[in-house]
Amino acid sequence: MITAVKSRWDIHFGGILLVCVIAAAATFLSEHYGAPAMLFALLIGMAFHFLHSDQTFTPGLDFSAKTLLRFGVGLLGLRLSIGDVESIGLGPVAAVAGFVLATLACGVALSFLFGRGLAFGLLAAGSVAICGASAALAIASVLPPKSDREQDTLFVVIGVTALSTIAMIVYPILFATLGMNDLQSGFLLGATIHDVAQVVGAGYSISEDAGVIATFVKMVRVSLLPVVMILVMVSFRGAQSQKVSLPWFLVMFIATAILANAGLVPQVVSGVLTDLSRWCLIIAISALGVKTSLATILRVKPSYGIILVAETLFLLGIAVAFVMGLGL
């Protein structure tokens, strides 16, 4: 067993070391220049994209961008207080479910308009409405087999990753321009950005409070993934029995939030785990930056791009209209 663990560590060591160095550099620059560490991590990581396909680094990059990200998000539950939930209210939380359904309907309509069909509409809209690339892969797994399904999924993953990266940088500026406070900005970031990593990065680039709220709202969207997967399965395959479960990091987020609010986590332990969560997230964003290829993003088919951009703008529009109309 020890030999197996050592072997896995050796495989992942190069990539993990690389992104840890990038994360440390990003933190240093953030502390000295006042800009968000997440943004520095993303930009520095992108400068090292040429290493992403080197097998010395690839396993560690994948581990950091996926497993460490999810672990860090799961630990964020320690920072979610009942007061945070009450500050949002049940109405906005229910509205997030409405945003998801509306985006799904918009995506299906756009897909038929461009001659892509129901399957692609659900694939693209689900990725935009819920959690980006992760949702795209999950939904693709329950769609009926088709010769170009893998290609469709690849383009959707590339597209939503690109849009999420752009949103991570642009949305905080947009919401500040609109005069949004931390609560409003956090809600909107969690309700509109596709991938979990970029939601966390964008939220914490505004403030700690905005980061926590954004993560909570994003977890509400992620929790709807099994529901959407069941709808897809029923639509295409009938009510066949397939295992559909909540993502483990969502379960972890809920569990840590319950433990923290019940007073079962000592303050010292909570502080250590909170710092660990922050480092995991910065490291994950660094890995995401290394894995991001602008050249690949530019090769997305125009029709795919139009559908994904339209869905993204639709989701942004209804979320902003809701917040401005409600006065959250």
C-alpha positions in Angstrom: 0.0 0.0 0.0 2.8 2.4 0.9 4.5 1.7 -2.4 1.2 2.4 -4.3 0.8 5.7 -2.5 4.4 6.7 -3.2 4.0 5.8 -6.8 0.8 8.0 -7.1 2.6 10.8 -5.3 5.6 10.6 -7.7 3.2 10.8 -10.7 1.4 13.9 -9.3 4.4 15.7 -7.7 5.6 17.7 -10.7 2.2 19.3 -11.5 1.4 19.9 -7.9 4.8 21.6 -7.2 4.3 23.8 -10.3 0.9 25.1 -9.2 2.0 25.5 -5.6 4.8 27.8 -6.7 2.4 29.7 -8.9 -0.1 30.0 -6.0 2.7 31.3 -3.7 3.8 33.9 -6.3 0.1 35.0 -6.8 -0.3 35.3 -3.0 2.9 37.3 -2.7 1.9 39.7 -5.5 -1.6 40.1 -4.1 -0.3 41.0 -0.6 2.1 43.6 -2.1 0.0 45.1 -4.8 -3.6 44.7 -3.5 -5.0 42.9 -6.5 -6.9 39.6 -6.0 -4.7 36.5 -5.6 -7.2 34.4 -7.7 -6.7 36.7 -10.7 -2.9 36.6 -10.3 -3.0 32.8 -10.1 -5.1 32.6 -13.2 -3.0 34.9 -15.3 0.4 33.5 -14.2 -0.9 30.0 -14.7 -1.9 30.8 -18.3 1.7 31.9 -19.0 2.7 28.3 -18.2 0.2 26.7 -20.5 3.0 25.3 -22.6 3.6 22.7 -19.8 0.0 21.4 -19.6 0.6 18.5 -22.0 3.9 17.4 -20.5 3.3 14.1 -18.7 5.6 15.3 -15.9 2.9 17.9 -15.0 -0.4 16.7 -16.4 -1.5 14.3 -13.6 -0.7 16.9 -10.9 -2.5 19.6 -12.9 -5.6 17.5 -13.3 -5.6 16.6 -9.6 -5.2 20.2 -8.5 -7.8 21.6 -10.9 -10.4 18.9 -10.0 -9.9 17.2 -6.6 -8.2 20.1 -4.8 -10.8 22.5 -6.1 -13.7 20.3 -4.9 -12.0 19.7 -1.5 -11.5 23.4 -1.1 -15.1 24.2 -2.0 -16.3 21.5 0.4 -14.4 23.2 3.3 -15.9 26.6 2.5 -19.0 25.3 4.2 -17.2 26.1 7.5 -17.5 29.8 6.7 -21.2 29.7 5.8 -23.3 31.0 8.7 -27.0 30.9 9.2 -26.8 34.7 9.0 -25.5 34.4 5.4 -28.4 32.3 4.4 -30.9 34.6 6.1 -29.3 37.6 4.4 -30.2 36.2 1.1 -33.6 34.8 2.0 -35.6 31.9 0.7 -37.0 33.9 -2.2 -33.7 34.4 -4.0 -32.7 30.8 -3.4 -35.9 29.6 -5.0 -35.3 32.1 -7.8 -32.0 30.3 -8.6 -34.0 27.2 -9.4 -36.1 29.4 -11.7 -33.0 30.7 -13.4 -31.9 27.1 -14.1 -35.3 26.1 -15.6 -35.5 29.3 -17.7 -32.0 28.8 -19.0 -32.7 25.2 -19.9 -35.8 26.3 -21.9 -33.9 29.1 -23.6 -31.1 26.6 -24.5 -33.5 24.1 -26.0 -35.2 26.8 -28.0 -31.9 28.2 -29.4 -30.7 24.7 -30.2 -33.8 24.0 -32.3 -33.5 27.4 -33.9 -29.9 26.6 -35.1 -30.9 23.1 -36.1 -29.0 21.3 -33.3 -31.9 19.4 -31.7 -33.0 18.6 -28.1 -29.9 16.7 -27.0 -27.5 19.5 -27.8 -29.9 22.0 -26.3 -30.0 20.2 -23.0 -26.2 19.6 -23.0 -25.3 23.2 -23.7 -28.1 24.8 -21.5 -27.3 22.4 -18.6 -23.7 23.4 -18.6 -24.6 27.1 -18.6 -27.4 26.7 -16.0 -25.7 24.5 -13.5 -21.9 24.0 -13.2 -20.2 24.3 -16.6 -17.9 21.6 -17.8 -18.8 19.2 -14.9 -22.5 19.5 -15.8 -21.7 19.0 -19.5 -19.8 15.8 -18.8 -22.5 14.5 -16.4 -25.4 15.2 -18.8 -23.5 13.7 -21.7 -23.2 10.5 -19.8 -27.0 10.0 -19.8 -27.7 11.2 -23.3 -28.3 8.5 -26.0 -25.1 7.4 -27.9 -24.4 9.3 -31.1 -21.4 9.5 -33.4 -20.7 13.2 -32.8 -21.7 13.3 -29.1 -18.2 13.3 -27.9 -17.3 16.2 -30.2 -20.4 18.1 -29.1 -19.4 17.6 -25.5 -15.8 18.7 -26.1 -16.9 21.9 -27.8 -19.4 22.7 -25.0 -16.7 22.1 -22.3 -14.3 24.4 -24.2 -17.0 27.1 -24.7 -18.3 27.2 -21.1 -14.8 27.1 -19.7 -13.9 30.1 -21.9 -17.0 32.0 -21.0 -16.5 31.2 -17.3 -12.9 32.6 -17.4 -14.1 35.8 -19.1 -16.9 36.1 -16.6 -14.6 35.7 -13.7 -12.7 38.8 -14.8 -15.5 40.9 -16.3 -18.5 40.3 -14.0 -17.0 41.8 -10.8 -16.2 44.9 -12.8 -19.7 45.0 -14.3 -21.5 44.6 -11.0 -19.4 47.2 -9.4 -20.3 49.6 -12.2 -24.0 48.8 -11.6 -23.5 49.8 -8.0 -24.0 46.3 -6.5 -23.0 45.7 -2.9 -21.1 42.6 -1.7 -24.3 40.7 -1.1 -25.8 41.5 -4.5 -22.5 40.8 -6.3 -22.0 37.5 -4.5 -25.5 36.4 -5.3 -25.1 37.3 -9.0 -21.7 35.7 -9.4 -23.0 32.4 -7.8 -26.2 32.6 -10.0 -24.6 33.3 -13.3 -21.0 32.1 -13.7 -20.8 28.5 -15.0 -17.9 26.7 -13.4 -17.4 26.4 -9.6 -13.7 27.5 -9.8 -14.5 30.8 -11.5 -17.4 31.5 -9.1 -15.0 31.2 -6.2 -12.3 33.2 -7.9 -14.7 36.0 -8.9 -16.4 36.1 -5.5 -13.2 36.3 -3.5 -11.8 38.9 -5.9 -14.5 41.2 -4.5 -14.4 40.4 -0.8 -14.5 37.4 1.6 -18.3 37.9 2.2 -19.0 38.0 -1.5 -17.0 34.9 -2.0 -18.9 32.9 0.7 -22.3 34.1 -0.7 -21.3 33.3 -4.3 -20.2 29.8 -3.3 -23.4 29.1 -1.4 -25.6 30.3 -4.3 -23.4 28.2 -6.7 -24.0 25.1 -4.5 -27.7 25.6 -4.8 -27.3 25.4 -8.6 -25.0 22.4 -8.4 -27.5 20.6 -6.2 -30.0 20.7 -9.1 -27.7 18.6 -11.4 -29.2 15.2 -10.4 -32.7 16.6 -11.1 -31.7 17.7 -14.5 -29.9 14.4 -15.2 -33.1 12.5 -14.3 -35.1 14.8 -16.6 -32.7 14.0 -19.5 -32.8 10.3 -18.8 -36.6 10.3 -18.8 -36.7 12.4 -21.9 -34.5 10.1 -24.0 -34.5 6.7 -22.3 -37.6 6.5 -20.2 -37.5 6.0 -16.5 -34.6 3.6 -16.5 -32.9 3.0 -13.3 -29.5 4.7 -13.3 -27.5 5.8 -10.3 -27.6 9.6 -10.0 -26.1 11.1 -6.9 -25.1 14.5 -5.5 -21.5 15.5 -6.1 -19.3 14.6 -3.0 -18.0 18.2 -2.6 -21.6 19.5 -2.3 -22.3 16.9 0.4 -19.1 18.0 2.1 -20.0 21.7 1.9 -23.4 21.0 3.5 -21.9 18.8 6.2 -19.2 21.3 7.2 -21.7 24.1 7.2 -23.9 22.1 9.6 -21.0 21.2 11.9 -19.8 24.8 12.0 -23.2 26.3 12.8 -23.8 23.7 15.4 -20.6 24.8 17.2 -19.0 21.4 16.8 -15.8 22.7 15.2 -13.3 24.3 17.5 -12.3 27.8 16.4 -8.6 26.8 16.1 -9.5 23.9 13.8 -11.9 26.0 11.8 -9.2 28.6 11.3 -6.7 26.0 10.1 -9.2 24.4 7.7 -10.3 27.8 6.4 -6.7 28.7 5.5 -6.3 25.2 3.9 -9.4 25.8 1.9 -8.1 29.2 0.6 -4.8 27.6 -0.4 -6.6 24.7 -2.2 -8.6 27.2 -4.2 -5.7 29.4 -5.2 -3.7 26.3 -6.2 -6.8 25.0 -8.2 -7.1 28.3 -10.0 -3.4 28.2 -10.8 -3.9 24.8 -12.4 -6.9 26.0 -14.3 -4.8 28.8 -15.7 -2.1 26.4 -16.9 -4.8 24.2 -18.5 -6.5 27.2 -20.3 -5.6 27.5 -24.0 -6.8 30.6 -25.7 -5.9 29.1 -29.1 -8.2 26.1 -28.5 -11.0 28.3 -27.3 -10.9 30.3 -30.5 -11.5 27.1 -32.6 -15.0 26.6 -31.2 -17.6 26.4 -34.0 -19.6 29.7 -34.5 -23.0 28.1 -34.0 -21.8 26.5 -30.7 -20.4 29.9 -29.6 -23.6 31.8 -30.5 -25.8 29.4 -28.5 -23.5 29.4 -25.5 -23.0 33.2 -25.5 -26.8 33.8 -25.9 -27.6 31.4 -23.0 -24.9 33.1 -20.9 -26.3 36.6 -21.6 -29.9 35.3 -21.0 -28.9 33.9 -17.6 -27.0 37.1 -16.7 -30.0 39.3 -17.8 -32.7 37.5 -15.8 -30.5 37.4 -12.7 -29.6 41.1 -12.8 -33.2 42.0 -13.5 -34.3 39.9 -10.5 -31.7 41.6 -8.1 -32.5 45.1 -9.3 -36.2 44.5 -9.2 -36.2 42.9 -5.8 -33.7 45.2 -4.3 -31.7 42.4 -2.7 
